[in-house]
């Protein structure tokens, strides 16, 4: 049975304008995230120091007066962040109780090698235990990423099948899965891959029981409003967009052309903020970023 907090979180995602902040860079992408924030690899000497520094960055973002549930609907956390505290509270509890921002958790363990023009997710043998931990910390949903590089029908069907298979395990644990089959923005077959992906996702959605809904996280499509069928689908709570390597300006402009899609940006959110800024500069830069992404998500 859903808790009152989960019901309130569901209502917020369903009905309120805003976007989802992706604060879930993990092991492989952390050095790059820190570099963009102005912290070089020479500033730390092991993983523990690296994760301490990236947690400090995330705490600075989340505790900023610019970061509230008025414009930020949710935030996706990395497992390391879930295990840490923000101002004396578990990170997920701080997000919801102090900021009214719905917590999500990245659950995938990274990507397999390329095959059939795609990268499937690596196995997740500890997923049930991770979902139990997420439930214990009042997390609302999860996120997991695969990558599509070419318009290979067999590969794309395999990506969709794997995403929805794991999605059903997440639904069974009482959490909301964000299904993320990213199409590489540099793919020479991006539009063709998106057509195959939409067909594969629709087939998987139609096979879900009537009472189950999921969220989708997709690359902003080549053709504006191409995913409108998914936005309006009765088994889709929300379609969120990844920035995929686009600059914030480009990502916002492309997103604004797609009715009903909202942002779930990572690098495009933190573009321009740095460790060297004063709190006033940092908060002003973050506020401008949040406002621009909020407006693009409302468009």
BELNORCOR-V608404 format. One record per pair of residues at least 12 apart in sequence whose ideal C-beta (glycine too) atoms are under 10 Angstrom apart, sorted by the first residue. I is the first residue (numbers start at 1). J is the second residue. Records with the same first field share a line. If there is no record, write none. Layout:
I: J + J
//
This chain:
1: 174
2: 140 + 174
3: 135 + 138 + 174
5: 93 + 96 + 97 + 102 + 138 + 140
6: 102 + 135 + 138 + 139 + 140 + 141 + 174 + 175 + 176
8: 96 + 100 + 102 + 140
9: 73 + 74 + 96 + 100 + 101 + 102 + 103 + 104 + 138 + 139 + 140 + 141 + 176
10: 102 + 140 + 141 + 176 + 213 + 237
12: 69 + 73 + 74 + 96 + 100 + 101 + 102 + 140
13: 73 + 74 + 102 + 104 + 140 + 141 + 176 + 215 + 237 + 238 + 240 + 262
14: 73 + 213 + 237 + 238
15: 73
16: 69 + 70 + 71 + 73 + 100 + 102
17: 70 + 71 + 73 + 262 + 294 + 295 + 297 + 298
18: 68 + 69 + 70 + 71 + 72 + 73 + 74 + 101 + 102 + 262 + 263 + 290 + 293 + 294 + 297 + 298
19: 71 + 72 + 73 + 74 + 240 + 241 + 255 + 261 + 262 + 263 + 264 + 265 + 269 + 290 + 293 + 294 + 295 + 296 + 297 + 298
20: 72 + 73 + 74 + 75 + 76 + 101 + 102 + 104 + 141 + 143 + 178 + 215 + 217 + 238 + 240 + 241 + 262 + 263 + 264 + 265 + 269 + 293 + 297
21: 58 + 61 + 62 + 67 + 71 + 72 + 73 + 74 + 75 + 76 + 77 + 95 + 101 + 104 + 263 + 264 + 265 + 266 + 269 + 270 + 289 + 290 + 293
22: 74 + 75 + 76 + 77 + 78 + 104 + 106 + 143 + 178 + 180 + 217 + 240 + 242 + 243 + 263 + 264 + 265 + 266 + 267 + 268 + 269 + 270
23: 54 + 57 + 58 + 61 + 62 + 67 + 75 + 76 + 77 + 78 + 81 + 91 + 95 + 104 + 106 + 266 + 269 + 270
24: 58 + 75 + 76 + 77 + 78 + 79 + 80 + 81 + 82 + 104 + 105 + 106 + 107 + 108 + 143 + 145 + 264 + 266
25: 54 + 57 + 58 + 78 + 81 + 106 + 266 + 267 + 270
26: 51 + 54 + 78 + 79 + 80 + 81 + 106 + 108 + 109 + 110
27: 47 + 50 + 51 + 78 + 80 + 109 + 110
28: 110 + 111
29: 54 + 78 + 266 + 267
30: 44 + 47 + 50 + 51 + 53 + 54 + 57 + 78 + 80
31: 44 + 50 + 54
32: 267
33: 50 + 53 + 54 + 57 + 58 + 266 + 267 + 270
34: 50 + 53 + 54 + 56 + 57 + 275
36: 57 + 267 + 270 + 271 + 272 + 273 + 274
37: 53 + 54 + 56 + 57 + 60 + 61 + 270 + 273 + 274 + 275 + 276 + 277
38: 57 + 273 + 274 + 275 + 276 + 277
39: 53 + 54 + 56 + 57 + 274 + 275 + 276
43: 275
47: 80
51: 78 + 80 + 81 + 83 + 84
52: 80 + 84
53: 275
54: 78 + 80 + 81
55: 78 + 80 + 81 + 83 + 84 + 85 + 86 + 91
56: 275
57: 270 + 273 + 274 + 275
58: 75 + 77 + 78 + 80 + 81 + 84 + 86 + 91 + 270
59: 81 + 84 + 85 + 86 + 87 + 91 + 94
60: 273 + 275 + 277 + 279 + 282 + 283 + 286
61: 75 + 269 + 270 + 273 + 282 + 283 + 286 + 289 + 290
62: 75 + 77 + 81 + 86 + 87 + 91 + 94 + 95 + 98 + 99 + 101
63: 86 + 87 + 94 + 98 + 99 + 283
64: 99 + 273 + 279 + 282 + 283 + 284 + 285 + 286 + 287 + 290
65: 279 + 283 + 286 + 287
66: 282 + 283 + 284 + 285 + 286 + 287 + 288 + 289 + 290 + 291
67: 95 + 99 + 101 + 269 + 283 + 286 + 287 + 290
68: 98 + 99 + 100 + 101 + 290
69: 95 + 96 + 98 + 99 + 100 + 101 + 102
70: 99 + 100 + 101 + 290 + 294
71: 101 + 287 + 290 + 291 + 293 + 294 + 295 + 297 + 298
72: 95 + 99 + 100 + 101 + 102 + 269 + 290 + 293 + 294
73: 100 + 101 + 102 + 238 + 240 + 262 + 263 + 264 + 294 + 297
74: 95 + 96 + 101 + 102 + 103 + 104 + 140 + 141 + 143 + 176 + 178 + 215 + 238 + 240 + 262 + 264
75: 91 + 92 + 95 + 96 + 99 + 101 + 102 + 103 + 104 + 264 + 269
76: 102 + 103 + 104 + 105 + 106 + 141 + 142 + 143 + 178 + 180 + 217 + 240 + 264 + 266
77: 91 + 92 + 95 + 103 + 104 + 105 + 106 + 134 + 137 + 139 + 143
78: 91 + 105 + 106
79: 105 + 106 + 107 + 109 + 126 + 130 + 133 + 134
80: 106
81: 95 + 103 + 105 + 106
82: 103 + 105 + 106 + 130 + 133 + 134 + 137 + 139
83: 133 + 137
86: 98 + 99
90: 103 + 136 + 137 + 138 + 139
91: 103 + 105 + 137 + 139
92: 104 + 105 + 134 + 136 + 137 + 138 + 139 + 140
93: 137 + 138 + 139
95: 138 + 139 + 140
96: 137 + 138 + 139 + 140
97: 138
102: 138 + 139 + 140 + 141 + 176
103: 134 + 137 + 138 + 139 + 140 + 141
104: 134 + 139 + 140 + 141 + 142 + 143 + 175 + 176 + 177 + 178 + 215 + 264
105: 130 + 131 + 133 + 134 + 137 + 139 + 140 + 141 + 142 + 143 + 144 + 170 + 175 + 178
106: 130 + 142 + 143 + 144 + 145 + 178 + 180
107: 121 + 124 + 126 + 127 + 130 + 131 + 134 + 139 + 141 + 142 + 143 + 144 + 145 + 166 + 169 + 170 + 175 + 177 + 178
108: 121 + 122 + 124 + 127 + 142 + 143 + 144 + 145 + 146 + 163 + 166 + 180
109: 121 + 122 + 123 + 124 + 125 + 126 + 127 + 130 + 144
110: 122 + 124 + 145
111: 145 + 146 + 147 + 182
112: 146 + 147 + 162
114: 147 + 149 + 150 + 155
115: 152 + 154 + 155 + 158
116: 148 + 149 + 150 + 152 + 153 + 154 + 155 + 156 + 157 + 158 + 159
117: 147 + 148 + 149 + 150 + 151 + 152 + 153 + 154 + 155 + 156 + 159 + 184 + 187 + 189 + 193 + 196
118: 146 + 147 + 148 + 149 + 150 + 152 + 154 + 155 + 156 + 157 + 158 + 159 + 160 + 162 + 181 + 183 + 184 + 193 + 197
119: 145 + 146 + 147 + 148 + 149 + 155 + 159 + 182 + 184
120: 146 + 147 + 155 + 158 + 159 + 161 + 162 + 163 + 181
121: 144 + 145 + 146 + 147 + 159 + 162 + 163 + 166 + 180 + 181
123: 166
124: 144 + 166 + 169
127: 142 + 144 + 166 + 169 + 170 + 173
128: 169 + 170 + 172 + 173
130: 142 + 170 + 173
131: 169 + 170 + 172 + 173 + 174 + 175
132: 173
134: 170 + 173 + 174 + 175
135: 173 + 174 + 175
139: 175 + 176
140: 174 + 175 + 176
141: 170 + 171 + 175 + 176 + 177 + 178 + 214 + 215 + 237 + 238
142: 166 + 167 + 169 + 170 + 171 + 173 + 175 + 176 + 177 + 178 + 179 + 215
143: 170 + 176 + 177 + 178 + 179 + 180 + 215 + 217 + 240 + 242 + 264
144: 162 + 163 + 166 + 167 + 170 + 177 + 178 + 179 + 180 + 181 + 217
145: 163 + 178 + 179 + 180 + 181 + 182 + 217 + 242
146: 158 + 159 + 160 + 162 + 163 + 166 + 179 + 180 + 181 + 182
147: 159 + 180 + 181 + 182 + 183 + 184 + 187 + 219
148: 160 + 181 + 182 + 183 + 184 + 187 + 189 + 190 + 193 + 194 + 196 + 197 + 200 + 219
149: 182 + 183 + 184 + 186 + 187 + 188 + 189 + 190 + 193
150: 183 + 184 + 187 + 188 + 189 + 190 + 192 + 193 + 196
151: 183 + 187 + 188 + 189 + 190 + 191 + 192 + 193 + 194 + 195 + 196 + 197
152: 189 + 192 + 193 + 196
153: 192 + 193 + 196 + 197 + 199 + 200
154: 196
155: 193 + 196 + 200
156: 181 + 183 + 192 + 193 + 194 + 195 + 196 + 197 + 198 + 199 + 200 + 201
157: 196 + 197 + 199 + 200 + 203 + 204
158: 200
159: 179 + 180 + 181 + 182 + 183 + 196 + 197 + 200 + 201
160: 179 + 181 + 196 + 197 + 198 + 199 + 200 + 201 + 202 + 203 + 204 + 205
161: 200 + 203 + 204
162: 179 + 181
163: 177 + 178 + 179 + 180 + 181 + 200 + 201 + 204 + 214 + 216
164: 177 + 179 + 181 + 200 + 201 + 203 + 204 + 205 + 207 + 208 + 214
165: 204
166: 179
167: 179 + 204 + 208 + 212 + 214 + 215
168: 204 + 207 + 208 + 209 + 212 + 214
170: 214
171: 208 + 209 + 211 + 212 + 213 + 214
172: 212
176: 213 + 214 + 215 + 237 + 238
177: 212 + 213 + 214 + 215 + 216 + 237
178: 214 + 215 + 216 + 217 + 237 + 238 + 239 + 240 + 264
179: 201 + 204 + 205 + 214 + 215 + 216 + 217 + 218 + 236
180: 215 + 216 + 217 + 218 + 219 + 240 + 242 + 264
181: 193 + 197 + 200 + 201 + 216 + 217 + 218 + 219
182: 197 + 217 + 218 + 219 + 242 + 244
183: 196 + 197 + 218 + 219 + 220 + 221 + 222 + 242 + 244
184: 219 + 244 + 245
185: 219 + 220 + 222 + 242 + 243 + 244 + 245 + 246 + 250 + 251 + 254
186: 244 + 245
187: 219 + 222
190: 219 + 221 + 222
191: 221 + 222 + 223 + 226
192: 222
193: 219 + 222
194: 218 + 219 + 220 + 221 + 222 + 223 + 226 + 227
195: 221 + 222 + 223 + 226
197: 218 + 219 + 221 + 226 + 227 + 230
198: 218 + 221 + 226 + 227 + 229 + 230
201: 214 + 216 + 218 + 227 + 229 + 230 + 233 + 236
202: 229 + 230 + 233 + 235
204: 235
205: 229 + 230 + 233 + 234 + 235 + 236
206: 233 + 235
207: 235
208: 233 + 234 + 235 + 236
209: 235
210: 234 + 235
211: 235
212: 235
213: 233 + 234 + 235 + 236 + 237 + 238
214: 233 + 235 + 236 + 237 + 238
215: 236 + 237 + 238 + 239 + 240 + 264
216: 230 + 231 + 233 + 236 + 237 + 238 + 239 + 240 + 241 + 261
217: 238 + 239 + 240 + 241 + 242 + 261 + 264
218: 230 + 239 + 240 + 241 + 242 + 244 + 258 + 261 + 264
219: 241 + 242 + 243 + 244 + 245 + 246 + 254
220: 241 + 242 + 243 + 244 + 246 + 250 + 251 + 252 + 253 + 254 + 255 + 256 + 257 + 258 + 261 + 263
221: 241 + 254 + 257 + 258 + 261
222: 254
223: 257 + 258
224: 254 + 255 + 256 + 257 + 258 + 259 + 261
225: 257 + 258 + 259 + 260 + 261
226: 258
227: 239 + 241 + 258 + 259 + 260 + 261
228: 258 + 259 + 260 + 261
230: 260 + 261
231: 258 + 259 + 260 + 261 + 262
232: 259 + 260
236: 260
238: 260 + 261 + 262 + 264
239: 258 + 260 + 261 + 262 + 264
240: 255 + 261 + 262 + 263 + 264 + 265 + 297
241: 254 + 255 + 258 + 261 + 262 + 263 + 264 + 265 + 268 + 296 + 297
242: 263 + 264 + 265 + 266 + 267 + 268
243: 255 + 263 + 264 + 265 + 266 + 267 + 268 + 269 + 271 + 293
244: 265 + 266 + 267 + 268
245: 267 + 268
246: 265 + 267 + 268
247: 267 + 268 + 271
248: 263 + 265 + 267 + 268 + 269 + 270 + 271 + 272 + 288 + 289 + 292 + 293 + 296
249: 268 + 271 + 292 + 296
250: 268
251: 263 + 265 + 267 + 268 + 269 + 271 + 292 + 293 + 296
252: 265 + 268 + 289 + 292 + 293 + 294 + 295 + 296 + 297 + 299
253: 296 + 299
254: 296
255: 268 + 293 + 295 + 296 + 297 + 299
256: 295 + 296 + 297 + 298 + 299
257: 296 + 299
258: 296 + 297 + 299
259: 299
260: 297 + 299
261: 296 + 297 + 299
262: 293 + 294 + 296 + 297 + 298 + 299
263: 292 + 293 + 294 + 296 + 297
264: 293 + 297
265: 289 + 293 + 296 + 297
268: 289 + 292 + 293 + 296
269: 286 + 289 + 290 + 292 + 293
270: 285 + 286 + 289
271: 285 + 289
272: 285 + 286 + 288 + 289
273: 285 + 286 + 289
//
